[in-house]
């Protein structure tokens, strides 16, 4: 009899749960507006992307520098780590793009990092566009809105520029991209992608040139004046065009 009571209680509990509303808010995946609701937080988002670019290009086990360095005979290494031996062996080997490749990190991580950078600044740019007239200020109260737009466009170009130098094709996504059908987003080959990168750099240079004087301290701890930042962007334009 006791076992029957426990069984009946279990059935009632399960029935009660089955009738409950299981729609719950996923607090681990908040909307962009909830995370970036304060415009004064947007500068930190953009500034942090400079580190992500460094991580995707230079960091030893998730960047492309070690593998590319040996492939281009700029450095030498007899070790297999980070794909250095595979990608630099002569005669050249085909890229191993299988899921079981032990050094696939050097192929995958830069791709993820570059898209992560674009995603971060795209969110900020979209919010700026949606909140026309918004004023972003620094700790001293100075208006840095145009500076932030210029830096964001530069990071978009920087991320996709390295994408075009590293991969044969990629999807170019910015704050104006229509995501109503993500599966329909086109892939650009590396030359077409680079054309969009150069145009994005032109936009960044134009915005920076029209902005009030500023100092940009996001770049590896350097404090660049407005003119130095514009020179840096023009240098990347030339570098991307030559390397591509």
Residue pairs with C-beta under 8 A, 6 or more apart in sequence:
32 123
32 126
32 127
33 127
36 42
36 45
36 123
36 124
36 127
39 127
39 131
39 134
39 135
39 136
40 136
40 137
42 124
42 127
42 128
42 136
42 148
43 136
43 138
43 144
43 148
45 120
45 121
45 123
45 124
46 120
46 121
46 124
46 148
46 151
46 152
46 155
46 218
47 151
47 217
47 218
48 120
49 117
49 120
49 121
49 155
49 159
50 155
50 218
50 219
50 220
52 113
52 116
52 117
52 120
53 113
53 114
53 117
53 155
53 158
53 159
53 162
54 63
54 220
55 62
55 63
55 113
56 62
56 63
56 64
56 109
56 110
56 112
56 113
56 114
56 117
56 162
57 63
57 64
57 65
57 110
57 162
58 65
60 66
60 82
61 81
61 82
61 105
61 106
61 109
62 105
62 106
62 109
62 110
62 113
63 106
63 109
63 110
64 106
64 110
64 162
64 166
66 75
66 77
66 81
66 82
66 83
66 84
66 106
67 82
67 83
67 84
67 87
67 88
67 106
68 74
68 87
69 75
69 84
70 76
70 77
70 84
70 85
70 87
70 88
71 87
71 88
73 88
77 84
77 85
77 88
78 85
79 85
80 86
80 103
81 103
82 103
82 105
82 106
83 103
83 106
83 107
86 93
86 96
86 103
87 93
87 95
87 106
95 107
96 103
96 104
97 104
97 107
98 104
101 107
110 162
110 166
111 163
111 166
111 167
111 170
114 159
114 160
114 162
114 163
115 159
115 173
117 155
117 158
117 159
118 155
118 156
118 159
118 160
118 173
118 174
119 173
120 155
121 152
121 155
121 156
122 156
122 173
122 174
122 175
122 177
123 175
124 148
124 152
125 149
125 152
125 153
125 156
125 174
125 175
126 175
127 134
128 134
128 136
128 145
128 148
128 149
129 175
134 145
135 143
135 145
136 143
136 144
136 145
136 148
137 143
137 144
138 144
142 212
142 214
143 212
144 214
146 207
146 208
146 210
146 211
146 212
147 208
147 211
147 212
147 214
147 216
149 207
150 204
150 205
150 207
150 208
150 211
150 229
151 204
151 216
151 218
153 200
153 201
153 203
153 204
153 207
154 201
154 204
154 229
154 233
156 174
156 200
157 197
157 198
157 200
157 201
157 204
157 233
157 236
158 236
160 170
160 172
160 193
160 196
160 197
160 200
161 194
161 197
161 201
161 236
161 240
163 170
163 193
164 170
164 190
164 191
164 193
164 194
164 197
164 240
164 244
165 190
165 240
165 243
165 244
167 190
168 189
168 190
169 187
169 188
169 189
169 190
169 193
170 187
170 188
170 190
170 193
171 185
171 186
171 187
171 188
172 188
172 193
172 196
173 185
174 200
177 185
179 185
188 196
190 244
191 244
194 240
194 241
194 244
197 240
198 237
198 240
198 241
201 233
201 234
201 236
201 237
201 240
204 233
205 230
205 233
205 234
208 226
208 229
208 230
208 233
209 226
209 230
211 226
213 225
213 226
214 225
214 226
215 223
215 224
215 225
215 226
216 223
216 224
216 226
216 229
217 223
217 224
219 229
219 232
224 232
